[in-house]
Amino acid sequence: MQQVFKRPVSLKDVQTHFCPGCQHGTIHRMVADAIDEYDLRARTIGVASVGCSVFLYGYFDIDVVEAPHGRAPAVATGVKRARPDAIVFTYQGDGDLAAIGTSEIIHAANRGEDITVIFVNNTTYGMTGGQMAPTTLVGQRTSTSPYGRNPAKDGAPLKMAELLSQLDGVAFSARVAVNNPKNLIDAKKQIKKAFRYQAEGAGFSFIEALSACPTNWGVTPIQANERVGAEMIPCFPVGVFKNTANL
């Protein structure tokens, strides 16, 4: 019998430690598929920050550099400038990238650093206690917004894909979701495109992936997945916001 589905070469054969219903594993596979598709594993370097993204080294069979909280784009900039032949990507959460690392991501993008950024948006600080993040939905309860996010005092959720697309240094910016087959197919396509941008030296590429966090949301995995479609996508529309090279 012919095998038609197998583990990507760029992923280690290990058991996941992520919570039931967490979609980091799905996104990991798509990133690994992109690396394998273009035969980039031997020269790919991942950069992970603090948060659930910190475990990147445990799942990917590539070189991985650990960065301080929020500083992955700055570290990736240094790695890429020192090793311009390498394929360098960051893997970050919303509390990491959109709060603590706001300066790093904006300036790396504005400079047009030739790196790829994978941004997992699950609207909460996943590892560090479930606090309100810049992407937390209006009315969403977290450990630091027990009555729900109030835009009058907390502001509205940050839309990073749209924000970064306004910068001249950004070549590709897209938002995807991993909650149903249709969106999974599109997510895989856009993630591959983001890595192709870097492989061809086309410039800074950014992927925002809408993801579930059942544990911190206090719901079941099925409810969390449904929430991505019912609440997150209306706030954070999926789509391509910038595609300068039209790859």
Backbone torsions as a table, in degrees:
resi	resn	phi	psi	omega
1	MET	NA	133.6	-179.2
2	GLN	-78.6	130.9	177.7
3	GLN	-82.0	125.8	-176.6
4	VAL	-113.4	-5.3	-179.2
5	PHE	-144.6	122.3	-177.9
6	LYS	-148.0	170.1	179.9
7	ARG	-68.9	134.1	176.4
8	PRO	-60.7	146.5	179.9
9	VAL	-60.2	-32.3	-176.6
10	SER	-77.2	-4.2	176.9
11	LEU	-106.1	137.8	176.2
12	LYS	-73.2	153.0	178.8
13	ASP	-87.1	77.8	-177.8
14	VAL	-131.5	157.9	177.8
15	GLN	-81.6	138.8	-178.8
16	THR	-69.9	147.4	175.4
17	HIS	-107.5	-6.4	-175.4
18	PHE	-66.6	155.0	-178.2
19	CYS	-60.9	152.0	174.8
20	PRO	-56.7	130.3	179.7
21	GLY	89.3	-9.3	176.2
22	CYS	-67.0	140.6	-175.7
23	GLN	-106.3	14.0	174.3
24	HIS	-59.3	-41.1	-178.2
25	GLY	-61.0	-38.4	178.2
26	THR	-63.5	-44.0	-179.9
27	ILE	-68.2	-38.7	175.4
28	HIS	-54.5	-47.5	-177.7
29	ARG	-61.3	-40.5	-179.1
30	MET	-66.1	-39.1	176.1
31	VAL	-63.7	-44.8	179.0
32	ALA	-63.0	-39.5	177.6
33	ASP	-60.2	-40.0	179.3
34	ALA	-65.8	-43.1	178.5
35	ILE	-61.5	-42.9	179.2
36	ASP	-68.4	-39.9	-177.1
37	GLU	-54.9	-41.4	-177.6
38	TYR	-101.1	10.7	177.3
39	ASP	54.4	53.1	-173.9
40	LEU	-106.7	-2.4	-169.2
41	ARG	-56.5	-41.6	-174.6
42	ALA	-65.0	-23.1	-178.5
43	ARG	-120.6	18.3	179.9
44	THR	-95.0	135.9	176.5
45	ILE	-126.5	120.8	177.1
46	GLY	-92.9	149.4	175.8
47	VAL	-127.1	120.4	-177.9
48	ALA	-118.0	148.1	178.1
49	SER	-106.2	-166.6	178.3
50	VAL	-80.0	145.5	-176.2
51	GLY	124.4	-168.9	178.4
52	CYS	-61.5	-23.5	178.7
53	SER	-67.6	-16.6	-174.9
54	VAL	-61.5	-22.3	-176.1
55	PHE	-85.3	13.1	-178.6
56	LEU	-52.6	-41.4	-177.4
57	TYR	-62.8	-25.2	-177.9
58	GLY	-78.9	-15.5	-174.7
59	TYR	-114.7	-28.6	-176.6
60	PHE	-99.8	135.1	178.3
61	ASP	-90.5	59.6	179.2
62	ILE	-142.0	173.1	173.2
63	ASP	-73.3	137.1	-180.0
64	VAL	-133.5	135.0	176.2
65	VAL	-109.3	134.2	176.3
66	GLU	-92.2	133.4	-179.2
67	ALA	-113.5	153.9	172.4
68	PRO	-61.0	163.9	-175.8
69	HIS	-54.9	118.9	176.5
70	GLY	86.0	-7.8	-171.0
71	ARG	-98.6	10.7	-176.7
72	ALA	-56.9	-42.8	179.4
73	PRO	-63.1	-34.5	177.8
74	ALA	-68.7	-42.7	177.9
75	VAL	-65.4	-41.9	179.1
76	ALA	-63.2	-36.0	176.6
77	THR	-59.9	-46.5	178.9
78	GLY	-62.6	-42.3	-179.8
79	VAL	-63.2	-45.5	-177.5
80	LYS	-66.8	-38.2	179.6
81	ARG	-70.8	-32.6	177.3
82	ALA	-77.2	-32.2	-178.7
83	ARG	-128.1	71.2	-176.5
84	PRO	-61.6	-17.9	178.3
85	ASP	-80.1	-13.4	-176.5
86	ALA	-81.8	155.4	170.2
87	ILE	-96.9	116.1	-173.4
88	VAL	-117.1	127.1	176.5
89	PHE	-134.8	149.3	172.8
90	THR	-104.5	152.4	177.6
91	TYR	-131.2	112.3	-168.5
92	GLN	-139.6	155.0	174.7
93	GLY	-96.5	178.2	-174.7
94	ASP	-74.8	-39.0	176.5
95	GLY	-64.2	-36.5	-179.8
96	ASP	-70.3	-54.0	-173.3
97	LEU	-80.0	-43.3	-170.5
98	ALA	-91.8	-8.7	179.6
99	ALA	-118.6	-75.7	-176.8
100	ILE	-65.4	-33.0	-176.9
101	GLY	-106.1	23.0	-178.1
102	THR	-56.0	-46.5	-178.7
103	SER	-60.6	-46.0	-175.9
104	GLU	-63.4	-44.5	-176.3
105	ILE	-70.2	-40.6	-178.5
106	ILE	-65.0	-44.0	-176.4
107	HIS	-75.5	-35.2	174.9
108	ALA	-63.2	-41.8	178.6
109	ALA	-66.4	-43.0	-178.2
110	ASN	-65.0	-32.5	177.7
111	ARG	-76.5	-13.3	-179.0
112	GLY	71.2	36.5	178.4
113	GLU	-58.6	138.1	-175.7
114	ASP	-83.2	67.0	179.2
115	ILE	-130.7	168.3	176.8
116	THR	-117.2	133.0	-179.1
117	VAL	-115.7	124.1	174.7
118	ILE	-105.9	114.3	-173.3
119	PHE	-113.6	111.3	-178.8
120	VAL	-93.4	113.5	-177.7
121	ASN	-103.7	105.4	174.5
122	ASN	-118.5	19.1	172.1
123	THR	62.2	22.1	-179.6
124	THR	-160.1	159.3	169.5
125	TYR	-76.4	101.2	-170.7
126	GLY	-67.1	-45.9	-173.5
127	MET	-89.9	-32.5	-165.7
128	THR	-95.6	15.6	173.0
129	GLY	127.3	3.8	176.6
130	GLY	71.9	31.4	-179.9
131	GLN	-73.1	166.2	175.9
132	MET	-66.2	133.2	177.8
133	ALA	-108.4	169.5	176.8
134	PRO	-60.1	-21.8	-178.8
135	THR	-97.5	-0.7	179.8
136	THR	-55.6	135.0	-177.1
137	LEU	-70.3	151.7	174.9
138	VAL	-59.5	127.5	-179.5
139	GLY	87.4	-9.1	-178.6
140	GLN	-72.2	133.3	178.4
141	ARG	-88.0	136.2	175.0
142	THR	-138.0	-180.0	-179.5
143	SER	-66.3	-22.1	178.0
144	THR	-111.0	3.3	172.1
145	SER	-137.4	66.3	-173.7
146	PRO	-63.6	-18.8	178.2
147	TYR	-101.7	5.8	179.8
148	GLY	99.6	149.1	178.7
149	ARG	-64.3	127.0	-179.5
150	ASN	-108.4	109.3	-175.8
151	PRO	-62.8	-21.9	179.9
152	ALA	-65.1	-31.5	179.4
153	LYS	-118.6	-18.5	-177.6
154	ASP	-104.6	-9.4	-175.4
155	GLY	78.8	173.3	179.5
156	ALA	-89.9	160.1	177.5
157	PRO	-58.5	137.1	177.5
158	LEU	-75.6	133.4	178.3
159	LYS	-106.4	90.7	-169.8
160	MET	-67.6	-37.9	-178.8
161	ALA	-62.2	-41.8	178.2
162	GLU	-71.3	-41.6	-178.5
163	LEU	-59.9	-50.3	-176.9
164	LEU	-69.7	-27.0	-179.2
165	SER	-64.5	-18.1	-179.9
166	GLN	-79.6	-12.4	-176.8
167	LEU	-85.4	136.9	-176.8
168	ASP	-61.7	-29.7	-176.7
169	GLY	-75.4	-12.1	-177.3
170	VAL	-85.9	127.2	179.9
171	ALA	-95.3	-33.6	-176.6
172	PHE	-146.0	130.2	178.1
173	SER	-142.4	126.4	-178.6
174	ALA	-146.1	154.5	173.2
175	ARG	-120.0	134.5	-179.8
176	VAL	-129.5	170.5	176.1
177	ALA	-137.7	155.4	-176.5
178	VAL	-124.2	38.9	-172.9
179	ASN	-101.0	-12.9	178.8
180	ASN	-153.5	166.1	-175.3
181	PRO	-56.0	-43.0	-179.2
182	LYS	-59.7	-46.5	-178.9
183	ASN	-71.0	-32.1	177.0
184	LEU	-63.3	-41.9	178.9
185	ILE	-61.9	-43.6	179.4
186	ASP	-68.1	-39.8	179.9
187	ALA	-60.5	-45.0	179.2
188	LYS	-60.3	-40.9	179.8
189	LYS	-63.8	-46.4	-176.2
190	GLN	-71.3	-36.1	177.7
191	ILE	-65.4	-41.6	176.1
192	LYS	-61.8	-39.4	-179.9
193	LYS	-64.4	-38.7	179.3
194	ALA	-62.3	-40.7	178.0
195	PHE	-72.7	-31.9	177.6
196	ARG	-65.6	-36.4	176.9
197	TYR	-54.8	-47.7	-178.4
198	GLN	-71.2	-40.8	-179.2
199	ALA	-59.6	-30.9	-180.0
200	GLU	-97.9	6.6	177.8
201	GLY	67.2	31.1	-174.8
202	ALA	-86.8	-8.2	174.9
203	GLY	120.8	-171.5	-175.5
204	PHE	-65.2	127.8	179.0
205	SER	-125.3	142.8	-172.2
206	PHE	-136.0	129.6	175.2
207	ILE	-122.7	124.0	170.9
208	GLU	-104.3	121.8	-177.4
209	ALA	-112.5	117.3	177.2
210	LEU	-74.5	127.0	-170.6
211	SER	-140.1	156.2	-178.6
212	ALA	-92.4	150.3	174.7
213	CYS	-136.9	76.9	-175.4
214	PRO	-55.4	-39.7	-176.0
215	THR	-61.7	-52.8	-178.2
216	ASN	-76.8	-23.2	175.5
217	TRP	-78.7	-17.6	179.7
218	GLY	71.5	35.0	179.9
219	VAL	-132.7	173.5	177.6
220	THR	-76.7	161.8	176.3
221	PRO	-55.8	-40.1	179.4
222	ILE	-65.6	-44.3	178.4
223	GLN	-63.7	-38.2	179.9
224	ALA	-64.6	-43.1	179.2
225	ASN	-63.7	-39.8	177.8
226	GLU	-65.1	-34.0	-179.6
227	ARG	-65.4	-34.1	177.6
228	VAL	-56.7	-46.0	-179.5
229	GLY	-75.1	-39.2	-173.1
230	ALA	-81.7	-31.8	-174.0
231	GLU	-119.4	-40.5	-175.9
232	MET	-75.1	-48.0	-176.8
233	ILE	-62.8	-37.4	175.3
234	PRO	-61.5	-31.9	178.4
235	CYS	-82.9	-38.8	-177.9
236	PHE	-119.7	84.3	-176.0
237	PRO	-61.7	137.9	176.4
238	VAL	-78.4	151.6	179.0
239	GLY	151.9	174.1	176.6
240	VAL	-97.2	124.4	-176.4
241	PHE	-103.4	-16.9	175.0
242	LYS	-157.8	135.4	-178.2
243	ASN	-150.8	76.7	-169.7
244	THR	-68.1	-36.3	-178.2
245	ALA	-89.4	-8.8	179.2
246	ASN	54.2	43.0	179.6
247	LEU	-76.6	NA	NA
